Amino acid sequence: MSIAPLFTLLMLAVASTAQASSTYRCASALVSLGASTAEVRAKCGEPAGAAQVGFKTLVDRYGYQQEVEVEEWTYGPIHGMYHFLRFEGNRLRHIDSERGR
């Protein structure tokens, strides 16, 4: 048996479990990475869940350090999909989607 079919099957399984994106569509609105928490809330409404997951130290190009809050908001299920939006310092930094938990 060739390894190629097993590799393909494995890749399909991994791809179907989570998906990262740079935009999130909620109803007729679209939010992109860099959006503020206020913008996301105005366009998408209140999340189904929100959790503070910690703090992160950000360093700008001048070496200035700033500790910011990290939050994760959950929307869904929407057609069986959950959407996880991670904010660092009130800015959208990461979007993941996952089919049913």
C-alpha positions, 0 to 999 in steps of 0.5 A: 500500500502506498503512503500517498493515500494515507497522507491525503486522508490525514491532510483532509482530516486535519483541514476539516477540524479547524480553519484560520482566516483573516475575516469573519462574516456575521450576518451581512457584516464582515470583520477583519483582523485589526478590528476593535472589540467595539467594531466587532460587537457593533457588527456581530452583536454579543458573542455566545461566550467570552473569556479572558485567557491571559495577558501578552507583552507586545513590543513595538518597533521602537522596543517599547513594551506594553502588556495587553489583555487577551480575550477569546470570543465565541460565536455559534453554533451557526450551521454547525460551525463555531467561530473563535475570535482572539483579541489582544489589547482590544484588537482582533488578532486571530480567527478560527472556525471549527465544526461542532465541539 
